[in-house]
Amino acid sequence: MSPEQIQESKIYREWGLTDEEYLKIKDEILDGRLPNFTETGMYAVMWSEHCCYKNSKPVLKKFPTTGPQVLMGP
């Protein structure tokens, strides 16, 4: 699958990347170049919930980090 086909089909959405994340890869990380199949897949994995907690991180920040109920803080 070519970089153009990836962009047109938006297959990256099926891999967990949002449109904003895909554009960030293209515009900021790759300086305007379309990511190829392997690069798109690698970023999808690196930025997945499993690896970076992209959805749960804001929620986790609301938990207390000090106090008697906290066994180990950050």
N, CA, C and O atoms as a MOPAC input file, in Angstrom:
PM7 MOZYME 1SCF
protein

 N      0.85800 1    -1.17200 1     0.00000 1
 C      0.00000 1     0.00000 1     0.00000 1
 C      0.90200 1     1.23200 1     0.00000 1
 O      1.80900 1     1.34700 1     0.82400 1
 N      0.65100 1     2.13600 1    -0.91400 1
 C      1.47800 1     3.33500 1    -1.04000 1
 C      1.07600 1     4.37400 1     0.01400 1
 O     -0.01900 1     4.30200 1     0.57200 1
 N      1.96400 1     5.34000 1     0.28600 1
 C      1.61100 1     6.40200 1     1.22900 1
 C      0.34600 1     7.16000 1     0.81000 1
 O     -0.45400 1     7.56200 1     1.65500 1
 N      0.17800 1     7.34900 1    -0.49000 1
 C     -1.01700 1     8.04100 1    -0.98200 1
 C     -2.28400 1     7.22800 1    -0.70100 1
 O     -3.31500 1     7.78300 1    -0.32300 1
 N     -2.19400 1     5.90500 1    -0.89100 1
 C     -3.34400 1     5.03500 1    -0.61800 1
 C     -3.68100 1     5.02100 1     0.87300 1
 O     -4.85200 1     4.96700 1     1.24700 1
 N     -2.66200 1     5.06800 1     1.71400 1
 C     -2.88900 1     5.10700 1     3.16300 1
 C     -3.64900 1     6.37200 1     3.52900 1
 O     -4.60800 1     6.33300 1     4.29900 1
 N     -3.20800 1     7.50200 1     2.96600 1
 C     -3.86200 1     8.77300 1     3.26900 1
 C     -5.29700 1     8.80500 1     2.73800 1
 O     -6.20900 1     9.23700 1     3.44200 1
 N     -5.49500 1     8.35300 1     1.51200 1
 C     -6.82200 1     8.38900 1     0.89400 1
 C     -7.80600 1     7.44300 1     1.57300 1
 O     -8.96200 1     7.80300 1     1.79800 1
 N     -7.35700 1     6.25000 1     1.89700 1
 C     -8.25500 1     5.25500 1     2.49700 1
 C     -8.45600 1     5.47000 1     3.99300 1
 O     -9.40000 1     4.95300 1     4.59000 1
 N     -7.53500 1     6.25400 1     4.59300 1
 C     -7.56300 1     6.51200 1     6.04000 1
 C     -7.50100 1     5.21200 1     6.85300 1
 O     -8.11900 1     5.09700 1     7.91200 1
 N     -6.75000 1     4.25000 1     6.34000 1
 C     -6.61300 1     2.96500 1     7.03500 1
 C     -5.97300 1     3.14000 1     8.40900 1
 O     -6.15800 1     2.31100 1     9.30000 1
 N     -5.22500 1     4.21800 1     8.57100 1
 C     -4.58900 1     4.47400 1     9.87000 1
 C     -5.61400 1     4.57200 1    10.99500 1
 O     -5.28100 1     4.32200 1    12.15400 1
 N     -6.84500 1     4.92900 1    10.67300 1
 C     -7.90000 1     4.97000 1    11.70100 1
 C     -8.15700 1     3.57700 1    12.27100 1
 O     -8.39100 1     3.42000 1    13.47000 1
 N     -8.11000 1     2.57200 1    11.40100 1
 C     -8.30900 1     1.18800 1    11.85600 1
 C     -7.16900 1     0.73900 1    12.75900 1
 O     -7.32900 1    -0.19100 1    13.54900 1
 N     -6.02800 1     1.39400 1    12.64600 1
 C     -4.85800 1     1.06100 1    13.45800 1
 C     -4.79500 1     1.88500 1    14.73500 1
 O     -3.85500 1     1.74200 1    15.51800 1
 N     -5.79300 1     2.75500 1    14.95700 1
 C     -5.86900 1     3.51000 1    16.19700 1
 C     -5.37700 1     4.93900 1    16.13500 1
 O     -5.39800 1     5.63300 1    17.15200 1
 N     -4.93100 1     5.40800 1    14.96900 1
 C     -4.48800 1     6.79600 1    14.85200 1
 C     -5.66800 1     7.68600 1    14.48100 1
 O     -6.51700 1     7.30500 1    13.67500 1
 N     -5.71200 1     8.86600 1    15.07100 1
 C     -6.72400 1     9.84400 1    14.69100 1
 C     -6.21700 1    10.63400 1    13.48700 1
 O     -5.04000 1    10.55600 1    13.13300 1
 N     -7.11100 1    11.39100 1    12.86500 1
 C     -6.70000 1    12.24800 1    11.75300 1
 C     -5.65000 1    13.25400 1    12.22500 1
 O     -4.68800 1    13.53300 1    11.50900 1
 N     -5.83400 1    13.79400 1    13.42600 1
 C     -4.89100 1    14.77100 1    13.97200 1
 C     -3.50900 1    14.14900 1    14.18500 1
 O     -2.49100 1    14.77300 1    13.88700 1
 N     -3.48000 1    12.93000 1    14.69700 1
 C     -2.19900 1    12.25300 1    14.91300 1
 C     -1.50600 1    11.96200 1    13.58400 1
 O     -0.29100 1    12.12400 1    13.46500 1
 N     -2.27500 1    11.53400 1    12.58900 1
 C     -1.69800 1    11.26000 1    11.27400 1
 C     -1.09400 1    12.53300 1    10.68200 1
 O      0.00700 1    12.50800 1    10.13200 1
 N     -1.81800 1    13.63900 1    10.79800 1
 C     -1.30000 1    14.91000 1    10.28300 1
 C     -0.05800 1    15.36100 1    11.03900 1
 O      0.85300 1    15.93900 1    10.44600 1
 N     -0.01400 1    15.10100 1    12.34100 1
 C      1.17000 1    15.45300 1    13.12600 1
 C      2.38300 1    14.66600 1    12.63400 1
 O      3.47500 1    15.22000 1    12.51000 1
 N      2.19600 1    13.39100 1    12.35700 1
 C      3.28800 1    12.57000 1    11.82400 1
 C      3.76800 1    13.15800 1    10.50200 1
 O      4.96400 1    13.35800 1    10.29000 1
 N      2.81100 1    13.43100 1     9.62000 1
 C      3.14700 1    13.94200 1     8.28500 1
 C      3.78700 1    15.32400 1     8.34800 1
 O      4.85500 1    15.53800 1     7.77500 1
 N      3.15400 1    16.24900 1     9.02800 1
 C      3.57900 1    17.64700 1     8.97700 1
 C      4.72900 1    17.98800 1     9.92000 1
 O      5.64200 1    18.72200 1     9.54000 1
 N      4.69500 1    17.46400 1    11.13800 1
 C      5.69100 1    17.86000 1    12.12900 1
 C      6.87400 1    16.90200 1    12.21100 1
 O      8.01700 1    17.34200 1    12.34000 1
 N      6.61800 1    15.62100 1    12.13800 1
 C      7.69700 1    14.64800 1    12.31500 1
 C      8.42100 1    14.38000 1    10.99600 1
 O      9.64900 1    14.31100 1    10.96100 1
 N      7.66500 1    14.23200 1     9.92500 1
 C      8.27500 1    13.89700 1     8.63300 1
 C      8.39100 1    15.10300 1     7.69900 1
 O      8.65400 1    14.93700 1     6.50800 1
 N      8.20000 1    16.30500 1     8.22400 1
 C      8.35700 1    17.55400 1     7.45500 1
 C      7.58000 1    17.56200 1     6.14400 1
 O      8.11300 1    17.95400 1     5.10600 1
 N      6.32300 1    17.13200 1     6.18800 1
 C      5.45900 1    17.20800 1     5.02200 1
 C      5.42100 1    15.96100 1     4.15800 1
 O      4.60200 1    15.86500 1     3.24400 1
 N      6.29200 1    15.01000 1     4.43600 1
 C      6.30800 1    13.76400 1     3.65300 1
 C      5.25600 1    12.80700 1     4.19500 1
 O      5.08400 1    12.68900 1     5.40900 1
 N      4.55500 1    12.12500 1     3.30100 1
 C      3.57100 1    11.13400 1     3.72400 1
 C      4.28400 1     9.92300 1     4.32100 1
 O      5.25000 1     9.43200 1     3.73700 1
 N      3.82700 1     9.43500 1     5.47300 1
 C      4.45300 1     8.23900 1     6.04600 1
 C      4.11700 1     7.00400 1     5.21300 1
 O      3.00500 1     6.86100 1     4.70400 1
 N      5.10000 1     6.12100 1     5.08600 1
 C      4.85100 1     4.88500 1     4.34800 1
 C      4.12100 1     3.88200 1     5.25200 1
 O      3.81300 1     4.18000 1     6.40600 1
 N      3.85800 1     2.71300 1     4.71800 1
 C      3.08900 1     1.68700 1     5.43000 1
 C      3.74700 1     1.32100 1     6.76000 1
 O      3.08100 1     1.25900 1     7.79300 1
 N      5.05300 1     1.08200 1     6.72500 1
 C      5.77700 1     0.67700 1     7.93100 1
 C      5.79600 1     1.79000 1     8.96200 1
 O      5.55800 1     1.54200 1    10.14400 1
 N      6.07700 1     3.01300 1     8.53400 1
 C      6.10700 1     4.15000 1     9.46200 1
 C      4.74700 1     4.37700 1    10.10700 1
 O      4.65900 1     4.61000 1    11.31200 1
 N      3.69300 1     4.30900 1     9.31100 1
 C      2.34700 1     4.49900 1     9.85500 1
 C      2.03500 1     3.43500 1    10.89200 1
 O      1.48700 1     3.73300 1    11.95300 1
 N      2.38300 1     2.20100 1    10.58600 1
 C      2.16200 1     1.11400 1    11.53600 1
 C      2.96000 1     1.27900 1    12.81200 1
 O      2.46000 1     1.00600 1    13.90300 1
 N      4.20700 1     1.72600 1    12.67700 1
 C      5.05300 1     1.91000 1    13.86600 1
 C      4.50000 1     3.00300 1    14.77500 1
 O      4.45100 1     2.82800 1    15.99300 1
 N      4.08600 1     4.12400 1    14.19700 1
 C      3.51000 1     5.18800 1    15.01900 1
 C      2.19200 1     4.74900 1    15.64400 1
 O      1.90200 1     5.10000 1    16.78800 1
 N      1.40200 1     3.99300 1    14.91600 1
 C      0.13900 1     3.49700 1    15.47000 1
 C      0.39200 1     2.63900 1    16.70200 1
 O     -0.34100 1     2.73700 1    17.68700 1
 N      1.41300 1     1.80800 1    16.65600 1
 C      1.74200 1     0.95600 1    17.80100 1
 C      2.33200 1     1.78500 1    18.93300 1
 O      1.93500 1     1.62900 1    20.08800 1
 N      3.28300 1     2.67100 1    18.60800 1
 C      3.92700 1     3.48200 1    19.65200 1
 C      2.93000 1     4.38000 1    20.37300 1
 O      3.05200 1     4.60900 1    21.57600 1
 N      1.95300 1     4.88500 1    19.64200 1
 C      0.98800 1     5.80400 1    20.23600 1
 C     -0.30200 1     5.10800 1    20.65700 1
 O     -1.30500 1     5.77100 1    20.92300 1
 N     -0.28400 1     3.79700 1    20.72000 1
 C     -1.48100 1     3.06100 1    21.12200 1
 C     -1.71600 1     3.19700 1    22.62000 1
 O     -0.80900 1     3.56700 1    23.36400 1
 N     -2.90900 1     2.90200 1    23.05100 1
 C     -3.23600 1     2.93300 1    24.47700 1
 C     -2.33800 1     1.97800 1    25.24600 1
 O     -1.92800 1     2.27700 1    26.36800 1
 N     -2.03300 1     0.85000 1    24.66200 1
 C     -1.21200 1    -0.15100 1    25.33800 1
 C      0.18600 1     0.38200 1    25.65800 1
 O      0.74600 1     0.06400 1    26.70700 1
 N      0.74700 1     1.18400 1    24.76400 1
 C      2.12800 1     1.64900 1    24.95100 1
 C      2.24200 1     3.00900 1    25.62100 1
 O      3.19400 1     3.24300 1    26.36600 1
 N      1.30400 1     3.90400 1    25.37800 1
 C      1.50600 1     5.26800 1    25.88800 1
 C      0.34400 1     5.80900 1    26.71300 1
 O      0.39300 1     6.96400 1    27.13700 1
 N     -0.67900 1     5.03200 1    26.95200 1
 C     -1.81400 1     5.46700 1    27.77100 1
 C     -2.42300 1     6.77900 1    27.26400 1
 O     -2.77800 1     7.63800 1    28.07100 1
 N     -2.54900 1     6.94600 1    25.96100 1
 C     -2.98900 1     8.22700 1    25.42600 1
 C     -4.40200 1     8.61200 1    25.85900 1
 O     -4.70700 1     9.80200 1    25.94000 1
 N     -5.25900 1     7.65400 1    26.13600 1
 C     -6.61500 1     7.98000 1    26.57700 1
 C     -6.75700 1     8.00400 1    28.08900 1
 O     -7.54600 1     8.78400 1    28.62200 1
 N     -6.01400 1     7.17300 1    28.77900 1
 C     -6.17000 1     7.08300 1    30.23100 1
 C     -5.25500 1     8.02400 1    31.00100 1
 O     -5.49400 1     8.27400 1    32.18200 1
 N     -4.21600 1     8.55100 1    30.36800 1
 C     -3.26700 1     9.42100 1    31.06900 1
 C     -3.95900 1    10.62900 1    31.71700 1
 O     -3.67600 1    10.92300 1    32.87900 1
 N     -4.86000 1    11.34600 1    31.01000 1
 C     -5.53200 1    12.48200 1    31.65300 1
 C     -6.36600 1    12.06400 1    32.87000 1
 O     -6.45800 1    12.81000 1    33.84500 1
 N     -6.96300 1    10.89600 1    32.81500 1
 C     -7.76800 1    10.40200 1    33.93300 1
 C     -6.86700 1    10.00300 1    35.09500 1
 O     -7.17600 1    10.29700 1    36.25000 1
 N     -5.76200 1     9.34100 1    34.79800 1
 C     -4.83900 1     8.90100 1    35.84300 1
 C     -4.23900 1    10.07800 1    36.60300 1
 O     -3.92000 1     9.95100 1    37.78500 1
 N     -4.08000 1    11.22400 1    35.93900 1
 C     -3.51600 1    12.40800 1    36.59800 1
 C     -4.44000 1    12.95700 1    37.68500 1
 O     -4.00400 1    13.74200 1    38.52700 1
 N     -5.69500 1    12.55600 1    37.67500 1
 C     -6.65300 1    13.03700 1    38.67400 1
 C     -6.55000 1    12.28400 1    39.99800 1
 O     -7.08300 1    12.73700 1    41.01100 1
 N     -5.87500 1    11.15000 1    39.99700 1
 C     -5.73100 1    10.36400 1    41.21900 1
 C     -4.71800 1    11.02000 1    42.15200 1
 O     -3.78800 1    11.67900 1    41.68700 1
 N     -4.88800 1    10.84700 1    43.46800 1
 C     -3.92000 1    11.42000 1    44.40500 1
 C     -2.56000 1    10.73500 1    44.26900 1
 O     -2.47300 1     9.54700 1    43.96000 1
 N     -1.50800 1    11.51100 1    44.50600 1
 C     -0.15400 1    10.96100 1    44.41900 1
 C      0.56300 1    10.98100 1    45.76500 1
 O      1.67700 1    10.47200 1    45.88800 1
 N     -0.07400 1    11.56600 1    46.76600 1
 C      0.49000 1    11.58300 1    48.11900 1
 C     -0.61800 1    11.27200 1    49.10700 1
 O     -1.80100 1    11.41500 1    48.79700 1
 N     -0.23000 1    10.84800 1    50.28700 1
 C     -1.19600 1    10.56300 1    51.34000 1
 C     -1.06400 1     9.14200 1    51.83600 1
 O     -0.36000 1     8.33000 1    51.23600 1
 N     -1.74400 1     8.83600 1    52.93900 1
 C     -1.61700 1     7.51100 1    53.54400 1
 C     -2.16300 1     6.38400 1    52.66400 1
 O     -1.72300 1     5.24100 1    52.78800 1
 N     -3.10700 1     6.68600 1    51.78500 1
 C     -3.69400 1     5.65400 1    50.92700 1
 C     -2.82900 1     5.34700 1    49.70400 1
 O     -3.09200 1     4.37700 1    48.99200 1
 N     -1.80000 1     6.16300 1    49.45100 1
 C     -0.92900 1     5.97100 1    48.29200 1
 C      0.26600 1     5.12200 1    48.70400 1
 O      1.05100 1     5.51900 1    49.56600 1
 N      0.40000 1     3.95100 1    48.08400 1
 C      1.51000 1     3.06200 1    48.41100 1
 C      2.81300 1     3.52700 1    47.77500 1
 O      3.87900 1     3.44100 1    48.38400 1
 N      2.71500 1     4.02300 1    46.53600 1
 C      3.90700 1     4.50100 1    45.84100 1
 C      3.49100 1     5.56500 1    44.84400 1
 O      2.68800 1     5.30000 1    43.95000 1
 N      4.02500 1     6.75400 1    44.98800 1
 C      3.70300 1     7.85600 1    44.08800 1
 C      4.57000 1     7.84000 1    42.84700 1
 O      5.39900 1     6.94800 1    42.66200 1
 N      4.37200 1     8.82700 1    42.00600 1
 C      5.14000 1     8.88200 1    40.75300 1
 C      6.62100 1     9.13100 1    40.98600 1
 O      7.39300 1     9.20300 1    40.02900 1

